[in-house]
Amino acid sequence: MAQFMDRTTAGLTIGFASVAILGVLVLPDWLMSQILIAFSRALAVLGLLVLWRTGLISFGHALYFGLGAYTVALLGKDLGITEVLITLPAAALVASVVGFGLGFVIRKYREIFFAMLNLAFSMVLFGILVKTEALGSTDGFSVEQPTLFGMGTDDSTAKLTSLFLGICAIGWIASVLVHRYLGSVLGSLTTAVRDNEIRVEYLGYSVAQAIHGKYVMSAALTGLAGGFTALALGQVDPESMVNWTVSGELVFVTVLAGPGSVAAPFIGSLVFELLRTYAFELVPYAWQLIVGGTLLVVIFFLPGGLWSLIARIGGGRKTGQRGTTAGTTAGTTAGTSAGEAGR
């Protein structure tokens, strides 16, 4: 019960509830749409955060993002299934199954090899989608009108409000579950694996299995993110769903947000979305310069990401460290406990 009452869970509950209430009562449609897209992407960044704490980064998670998006779109297009309670879990399931299969290969690699192997697999999917006319080729195709409990609406405002409340609810559930996982023995093993794989093996726990499990979790979250983004945009195509630039954006937001808390991906994603929007409005032919410059500032002056600044301002250094489940002592303790459980 204590895990449900900790400060992070309470903060997540208050934060998502506040955003949902403001969205319905105060925020204009354009800002709700921006938050919807940002929070959808944040689910994928949350998955990358789990890998990052293990010392791994993927440049190819657009693979799972695209799988989730196309799963939702194809279920509606070919099978007439538009119920979000079916399509969104299906998106996460397809991504996790593919992640489970590829995980047997990817878990053997580290550092740049891990990152680039993921990129290679994602570009294979990109090539397949571009060359397959039945999947829309380069133009893609539209997503059918989503329904909830069999009911849908043609009112764009009502649809936006429903999706907005849905992403707030799913974002809260996903972040709370990931937070609880990272606070568990298996979750705490992330830093132990990052710090000393050999010692974890000596303690009796399989590093390969630990990385594999986290990889599948990351794939499922990214697939869910792709599915929700497809519903929000109403369109899927290879360029915006599977191309390497999508993976680059996810890594960008991961670095921008920082690994200090499960709330960081949602804050970082929103900042990125607003930054990109206003940069394009102000300097349409050089907006990438502003976005790239922002990332350089964060890397040089806030290596812990935006969350480190929030923690510093709020005096939450201690809380941030607890949320990160980081530190050599914590990693070693978690590794010992996990090793005993592994036996």
C-alpha positions in Angstrom: 0.0 0.0 0.0 2.9 2.3 0.7 3.9 2.2 -3.0 0.5 3.6 -3.9 0.8 6.5 -1.5 4.3 7.6 -2.3 4.9 11.2 -3.5 5.5 10.2 -7.1 2.2 8.4 -7.5 0.4 11.2 -5.8 2.1 13.8 -8.0 1.2 11.8 -11.1 -2.4 11.6 -10.0 -2.7 15.3 -9.3 -0.8 16.3 -12.5 -2.8 14.2 -14.9 -6.1 15.0 -13.2 -5.3 18.7 -13.4 -4.4 18.5 -17.1 -7.6 16.6 -17.9 -9.8 19.1 -16.0 -8.0 22.1 -17.6 -8.3 20.5 -21.1 -12.0 20.0 -20.8 -12.9 23.3 -19.1 -10.3 25.8 -20.2 -7.9 24.9 -22.9 -8.6 25.7 -26.6 -8.8 22.8 -29.1 -5.5 23.6 -30.7 -3.7 23.3 -27.4 -5.6 20.1 -26.4 -4.4 18.7 -29.8 -0.8 19.6 -29.0 -1.0 17.9 -25.6 -2.7 14.9 -27.1 0.2 14.4 -29.6 2.8 15.1 -27.0 1.4 12.7 -24.4 1.0 10.0 -27.1 4.7 10.3 -27.9 5.6 10.4 -24.2 4.4 6.8 -23.9 7.2 5.7 -26.3 9.7 7.9 -24.4 8.6 6.3 -21.2 9.6 2.9 -22.8 13.0 4.4 -23.9 13.5 5.7 -20.3 13.4 2.1 -19.0 16.1 1.1 -21.5 18.2 4.2 -20.7 18.3 3.4 -17.1 19.8 0.1 -18.1 22.5 1.9 -20.0 20.9 1.3 -23.4 19.5 3.5 -26.1 17.6 2.6 -29.2 17.7 4.5 -32.5 15.1 2.3 -34.0 12.0 2.3 -31.9 10.0 3.8 -34.8 9.7 0.1 -35.7 7.3 -0.5 -32.7 5.8 3.0 -33.1 4.8 2.2 -36.7 3.7 -1.4 -35.8 1.3 0.1 -33.3 0.0 2.7 -35.6 -0.5 0.4 -38.6 -2.2 -2.2 -36.3 -4.9 0.2 -35.3 -5.3 1.5 -38.9 -5.4 -2.0 -40.5 -7.9 -3.4 -37.9 -10.3 -0.6 -38.9 -9.6 -0.7 -42.7 -9.6 -4.5 -43.3 -11.6 -5.9 -40.4 -13.9 -3.0 -39.5 -12.7 -3.1 -35.8 -12.7 0.4 -34.5 -13.3 -0.2 -30.8 -10.4 1.5 -29.0 -10.6 -1.1 -26.2 -9.6 -3.7 -28.8 -7.4 -1.7 -31.2 -5.1 -0.1 -28.6 -4.3 -3.3 -26.7 -3.8 -5.0 -30.1 -1.2 -2.3 -31.0 0.7 -2.9 -27.8 0.4 -6.7 -28.2 1.7 -6.7 -31.8 4.7 -4.5 -30.8 5.5 -6.6 -27.8 5.3 -9.9 -29.7 7.7 -8.5 -32.4 9.9 -7.0 -29.6 10.0 -10.4 -27.9 11.1 -12.2 -31.0 13.8 -9.6 -32.0 14.9 -9.4 -28.3 16.6 -12.7 -28.5 19.0 -11.1 -31.0 19.2 -7.6 -29.7 19.9 -8.5 -26.1 23.3 -9.8 -27.1 24.5 -6.3 -28.1 25.4 -3.2 -26.2 26.2 0.5 -26.8 26.2 1.7 -30.4 25.7 -1.9 -31.7 22.4 -2.1 -29.8 21.3 1.3 -31.0 22.1 0.7 -34.7 20.7 -2.8 -34.8 17.4 -1.4 -33.7 17.7 1.2 -36.4 18.4 -1.5 -39.1 15.2 -3.4 -38.2 13.1 -0.3 -38.3 14.4 0.6 -41.7 13.5 -2.9 -42.9 9.9 -2.2 -41.9 10.0 1.2 -43.5 11.2 -0.3 -46.8 8.4 -2.9 -46.7 5.7 -0.3 -46.1 7.0 2.0 -48.8 7.0 -0.8 -51.4 3.7 -2.4 -50.5 0.7 -0.9 -52.2 -1.8 -2.9 -50.1 -0.4 -1.0 -47.1 -0.7 2.4 -48.7 2.9 2.7 -50.0 4.4 6.1 -49.4 0.9 7.8 -49.1 -0.4 5.7 -46.4 -4.1 5.6 -45.7 -6.7 7.1 -43.3 -7.7 5.6 -39.9 -11.3 4.7 -39.4 -13.4 6.7 -37.0 -12.7 5.2 -33.5 -15.5 4.1 -31.2 -15.8 3.4 -27.5 -18.2 0.8 -26.3 -19.5 0.8 -29.9 -20.3 4.5 -29.9 -18.5 7.0 -32.1 -19.0 10.7 -33.1 -18.5 12.8 -36.1 -18.1 15.9 -34.0 -14.4 16.8 -34.1 -14.5 18.6 -30.7 -16.2 15.7 -29.0 -13.7 13.3 -30.6 -10.7 15.4 -29.5 -12.1 15.6 -26.0 -12.6 11.9 -25.8 -9.0 11.1 -27.0 -7.6 13.8 -24.7 -9.2 12.3 -21.7 -8.2 8.8 -22.9 -4.5 9.7 -23.2 -4.5 11.4 -19.8 -6.0 8.2 -18.3 -3.6 5.8 -20.2 -0.6 8.1 -19.5 -1.4 8.0 -15.7 -1.9 4.2 -15.7 1.3 3.6 -17.7 3.5 6.0 -15.7 2.2 4.6 -12.3 2.8 1.0 -13.4 6.3 1.8 -14.7 7.1 3.7 -11.5 6.0 0.7 -9.4 8.0 -1.6 -11.7 11.2 0.5 -11.3 10.7 0.4 -7.6 10.5 -3.4 -7.5 13.4 -5.8 -7.3 13.4 -6.5 -11.0 13.0 -2.8 -11.8 15.9 -1.9 -9.5 18.0 -4.3 -11.4 18.3 -1.8 -14.2 21.1 0.2 -12.5 22.8 -3.0 -11.4 22.9 -4.2 -15.0 24.2 -0.8 -16.2 26.9 -0.6 -13.5 28.3 -4.2 -13.5 26.8 -7.0 -15.6 29.4 -9.5 -14.5 28.5 -9.0 -10.9 24.8 -9.4 -11.6 25.6 -12.7 -13.4 27.6 -13.9 -10.4 24.6 -13.1 -8.2 22.7 -15.7 -10.1 20.5 -13.4 -12.3 20.5 -13.5 -16.1 21.4 -10.1 -17.6 20.1 -11.2 -21.0 16.7 -12.1 -19.5 16.6 -8.8 -17.6 17.4 -6.7 -20.7 15.0 -8.8 -22.8 12.1 -8.2 -20.4 12.8 -4.4 -20.3 13.0 -4.4 -24.1 9.6 -6.0 -24.5 8.1 -3.6 -22.1 9.6 -0.7 -24.0 8.3 -2.1 -27.3 4.8 -2.5 -25.8 4.7 1.1 -24.6 6.0 2.4 -28.0 3.4 0.3 -29.9 0.7 1.8 -27.6 2.1 5.3 -28.4 1.9 4.6 -32.1 -1.6 3.4 -31.9 -2.8 6.4 -30.0 -0.9 8.8 -32.4 -2.7 7.1 -35.3 -6.1 7.7 -33.7 -5.1 11.3 -33.0 -3.9 12.1 -36.5 -6.4 10.0 -38.4 -3.7 9.0 -40.9 -0.8 6.6 -41.1 2.1 6.7 -43.5 5.7 5.4 -43.4 7.3 8.8 -43.3 5.6 10.0 -40.2 5.4 6.6 -38.4 8.4 4.5 -39.2 11.1 6.6 -40.7 14.4 7.0 -38.8 13.5 10.6 -38.1 10.7 9.3 -35.8 13.2 7.3 -33.8 15.4 10.4 -33.7 12.6 12.5 -32.2 12.0 9.9 -29.6 15.6 9.9 -28.6 15.7 13.7 -28.7 12.8 13.9 -26.2 14.3 11.2 -24.0 17.5 13.3 -23.6 15.5 16.5 -23.3 13.3 15.1 -20.6 16.0 13.2 -18.6 15.7 9.9 -16.7 14.9 11.4 -13.3 11.2 10.5 -13.1 8.4 8.8 -15.0 6.8 12.2 -15.2 9.7 13.6 -17.2 8.7 12.0 -20.6 5.4 13.8 -20.5 6.9 17.1 -19.6 9.7 16.8 -22.1 7.3 15.7 -24.9 5.1 18.7 -24.3 8.0 21.1 -24.3 9.3 19.5 -27.5 5.9 19.8 -29.2 5.4 23.4 -28.3 9.0 24.3 -29.1 8.8 22.7 -32.5 5.5 24.4 -33.2 6.5 27.9 -32.3 10.0 27.5 -33.9 8.3 26.6 -37.2 5.9 29.6 -36.8 8.7 32.0 -36.1 11.5 30.6 -38.4 9.8 28.2 -40.9 13.0 27.6 -42.8 15.4 27.2 -39.9 13.2 25.8 -37.1 15.6 22.8 -36.8 18.3 25.2 -35.7 16.3 26.4 -32.7 15.3 22.8 -31.8 18.9 21.6 -32.1 20.3 24.5 -30.2 17.9 23.8 -27.4 19.1 20.3 -27.1 22.7 21.5 -27.0 21.9 23.8 -24.2 20.2 21.0 -22.3 23.2 18.6 -22.8 25.8 21.2 -21.7 23.9 22.8 -18.8 21.3 20.2 -17.8 22.8 16.8 -18.4 20.1 15.3 -16.3 17.4 16.8 -18.6 14.6 19.2 -17.8 13.5 17.0 -14.9 16.8 17.8 -13.1 15.9 21.5 -13.3 12.4 20.9 -12.0 13.8 18.9 -9.1 16.3 21.6 -8.3 13.7 24.3 -8.3 11.3 22.3 -6.2 14.0 21.1 -3.8 13.3 17.6 -5.0 16.8 16.4 -5.4 16.2 13.6 -3.0 12.9 12.7 -4.5 14.3 12.7 -8.0 17.0 10.3 -6.9 14.5 8.0 -5.4 12.3 8.1 -8.5 15.4 7.3 -10.6 16.2 4.2 -8.5 19.8 5.2 -9.3 23.1 5.2 -7.6 25.7 2.6 -7.1 24.4 1.6 -3.6 20.9 1.1 -4.8 22.0 -0.8 -7.8 24.2 -3.1 -5.8 21.4 -3.8 -3.2 18.9 -4.4 -6.0 21.3 -6.8 -7.7 21.8 -8.8 -4.5 18.1 -9.1 -3.9 17.4 -10.0 -7.5 20.2 -12.6 -7.4 18.6 -14.2 -4.4 15.2 -14.2 -6.1 16.8 -15.7 -9.2 18.1 -18.6 -7.2 
